[in-house]
Amino acid sequence: MKKIYVLFITLISTFAVNAQVSFGNMQNQISRGKDGINVFDVQKDTREFKGLSIDLGGAFNMDFQATNSFNDQPASITTTTNTATGTTVRSITGYRLMNTENNFTLPAADMYIGAQLFDGVRVNLDVYLASRHHNDSYVKGGYLQIDKLDFIKKDFLADFMKYATIKIGQMENNFGDAHFRGSDNGNTIRNAFVGNNVMYSFTTEMGMEVYYNRNGLVSMLGVTNGNLNQSNEEVFYTAGPNTNTTHSPSILAKLGYDKQLNEDLRVRLTGSLYHNANLGNANIYSANRSGFGYWGILNNNAYKNTITKTDANGTVISTTTTDVATTFSKTSTPEATFNPNFKNWATTYMINPFVKYKGLEFFGTIELASGGDKAGTDDKRTANQYASELIYRFGNTEQFYIGGKYNTVSGKLSNADAKKVTVDKFEASAGWFMTKNILAKLNYVNQKYKDYSQFTGDPATGNLNNFYGGKFEGLVFEATIAF
């Protein structure tokens, strides 16, 4: 945190020393408030460059959560597994899900620091000041955005750059359109609901993206190094068939159509691709480290698991009692999500239709994901997600809204599993923009887990699975500010 304060003081000192530096005169910047809702990818404007300018912004949210979790697990259970060499008896006692209080969860805060460095060139740094995953402030990412190449030569490739944008850095990578309507730590003002998609595509890998948007055409091509955490240390690969011997770049692509057909009707349709041919872990579904919206979901309290093994003659070989710890963690990654946990390789397609007619808007997601079943094998496993949002915005400035969202995802957690698991979620929300930068919303959620196994790990000795017949529902009131 001290480093953030030093950086802030340095910026203010720079302004005080150099009177030619201004604040807030940023080109081609998407609003972080209400005006930035339904603005996807990048945008162009005609703002004049007036020299070096500094941008300082923030985003905050505070949630009051009143939810309850349920599942079909008993408080105690005894199972017996017979084999030719003997018997294994598992006795579980004292199991129950953790009760959550109706109370505030950890507030989240972001800070945004940017600078207009040259005509058509700006830099941006996104900082998580407070988030659940880290105890200290840390940088989400930073990037250089280039909308003109005049720093090479006046009007260099001007006809091309009139429609093109280049982004370079470690940043939120642009896969699909759903992440533009999702919550990201303190920045939740663009999300009409509290939760994101159950299988949420979000990562911040080092790379470059090139956009070309013209007369309704939407296009983007990007490449990253495939790493979430950057390092040049030597990588040692495991031995065996089908194991990785390299780490490949991630390829990103988007193609679509976006047009305001008349004063009342806007239509957008995009298709997106994410592909990595060789990787250890698919970051695309595991990199959302900061926050999701629902906490303390389907966690167990501590309980005991006693395993007694006997030989074929009935003689007791061993008795072991394990104190199973609670699964709740104050620094855990987001809960109530689905991570297919692909290994070795990953390919994902996303299709996003968006239609807005006057105050009524529809947004959909079709996501078809596939990847390696587990580390050391290229065997294909799949997971599919479908989501639809219907929102009606009303009032003189559309400052009020009501909306509903249905989201379902299904897939096997391992090819060895007998059946796919499914997670279904329904959300209903109502919101009020008190100003363009202040939003209050009340959200109802009902999420169910189907076809999860009763036990985790070894069928004979494993612990109880919290998602077996799992469900949670309740209300969340969220207040959020962004500027």
Secondary structure by P-SEA (a helix, b strand, c coil): caaaaaaaaaaaaaaaaccccccccccccccccccccccccbbbbbcccccbbbbbcbbbbbbbbbbbbbcccccbbbbbbbcccbbbbbbbcccccccccccccbbbbbbbbbbbccccbbbbbbbccccccccbbbbcbbbbbbcccccccccccccccccbbbbbccccccccccccccccccccccccccccccbbbbbbccbbbbbbbcccbbbbbbcccccccccccbbbbbbccccccbbbbbbbbbbbccccccccbbbbbbbbbbbbcccccccccccccccccccccccccbbbbbbbbbcccccccbbbbbbcccccccccccccccccccccbbbbbbbbbbbbcccbbbbbbbbbbbcccccccccccbbbbbbbbbbbbbccccccccbbbbbbbbbbccccccbbbbbbbbbbbcccccccccccbbbbbbbbbccccccccccccccccccccccccbbbbbbbbcc
